[in-house]
Amino acid sequence: MFTAQYWIEKLKLANHLEGGAFREIYRAALMLPQTALAEAHKADRNAMTSIYYLLQQGDFSALHRIASDEVWHFYDGAPLSIFEIEPTGVLTEHLLGKDLDKGQSPVVIISAGSWFGSRVKEGGGFTLCGCSVAPGFDFQDFELADRGALIAQYPQHAGIISELTR
């Protein structure tokens, strides 16, 4: 059994702005011109990026949104609850993990423009996963949720918004 600390050290992960630890492992050399991208992309973007991401029990990935689709891949540890609020207001709890009989999936896709955040499922110590973004991630396209503004927009989800914002 590997521990969170093992993965943090071996993969050389650093603290992430939204919570947890990460390291970028791939940034495509192919550049996509802004004119070929969605309006939400502020400039040219790499075709794809990918990171390792580790979240420990008691911490959370704060609600945020990006301009691209994000594909999450499960690697090790406990299942991860990924909460997605679509622009229409629909809330979905995705379960990233390897036990398909318990409703988990080894891959979860979050659509561009959705608000999303995550936490380790109760009773788990940590989750190690990967996140791939296409068109590639850039902090210019990243927005961390403001608790008050998001609750005003989606009052029906005030509970989970309060839990997953700082």
N, C-alpha and C positions, 0 to 999 in steps of 0.2 A: 504494500500500500504506500503510495506517495502522498506527501503532505503538501499543503499550500506553499509552505516555505521552500520545500524542495523545488517546486515548479517556478516560484518567483526567482530563486537563485539560478537554477539551470537555464531558464529561458531569458534571464536578465530583464525581468519586468520592472517597470517603474510606475509610480502612482499616476492615476488618470484623473483628470479634471472632474469627471462625472462620478467618480468612485471606482474602487477596484484598482487593478494593476494591469498594464498592457505593454506591448512592444510591437511596433510595426515590423512586419516580416517581408512585405512585398509591396512594391509600387511599380506598376507597369510603366515601361518606357514610352509606350504609345500614348500620345496626347490627343485628346478630342477637343476640337475647337468649340468655344462657347456658343457659337452660332448653331451648332448641331445638338446642343443640350437644352434641357428644360430651363425656363426663365429663372428658376430658383438657384441655378448654378451661376455664380458671380463672375466666372472667368473660365479659361480653358482648364480641363481636368485630365489627369491620368485616366486611362481606360478602366483601371481597377486598382484597389489597394486591399491589403489584408493584414490583420493583427492577431496576436494571441491576446486573450483577455481572461483574467482571473478575478473572481469575486468571492469573498469569504462571508460566511454566516455573520449577521449583525451589521454588515455594510450593505449598500445598495448602489445601483447605477441610477443616478437621478434622471428623471424624465427629461428627454431632449428630443430634438428632431433634426434630420438632415435632409439634404436635397436629393439623395440617391436611395435606391433600394439597398438593404443590408441583409446579408445571408449569414446566419449564425450556425456554427458547427460544434457539436458536443465532442469533447475529448476525454475528460476525466472528472471524477468527483460526484457530487450530488446533482440532482436535477435542478434546473434553473427556471424560475417563473419569469417570463418576459411579458410585461403588460403593455399592450398597444392600444392607443386611443386614435382611431382613424379620424380624419377631418370631419366626417359626418357625425362623429360622437359615439360610434360603436366601440365598446371596450371589449378586448379579447385578452384572456390570459393564455399564453402559449407555454407549453412545458417542454423545455429543451432537456433531453436526456436519452438514455438508451433502453428504457423499459417500455416498449410499445404497448404491452398489455395494460399498463397504467396510464395510457394516454399521452405518453411522452413521445417526442420525435427527435431524432439525431440532427435534424436540420429544421430551422425556423426562418421564415422570410418576413421581414418587416418592410412595408411599402414606403417609398419616399413620401415625406410630408407628414407621416404619422408621428405622434408623440409616443415615446416608448422609454421604459425603464425596467430594471430587473432586480431580483434578489434571489438568493439561494433558498430553495424550498426548505421549510421547517425541518429540523433534525439533521440537515446536511452540514458538512464542515466548509466546503468550498466547491466551486465549479470552475473548471478550466475549459475554455471554449475558444473558438476562432470566429472572427467577424470579417467578412469580405464585402466590399462596397464597390458598386459600379453604377455610374462613373465614379472614379476614385474619390475617397474622402479628402476634404480640405476643411480646416477650421472656419473658413469664410462661410461655409454652408451649414455650420453647426449652430444650433440655438438651444441653450439650456432653459428649461421652463421656469417661468416666474409663477410661484404658487398662486398668488392672488389673481393674476390675469387668467391662468388656466382654469381655476375654479369658477371664475366668472363666466368663462366660455362653456365649461362642461360641469355645471353644478351637481349633476347626477353622479359624478365620479369624484366628489370632494374627498372622500375617504382615502382612496388610493393615491390621489394627487398629493394630499397632505403627507402620506407615508413616504412617497418617492420624490420629494423635493426638499431642498435645503434652505 
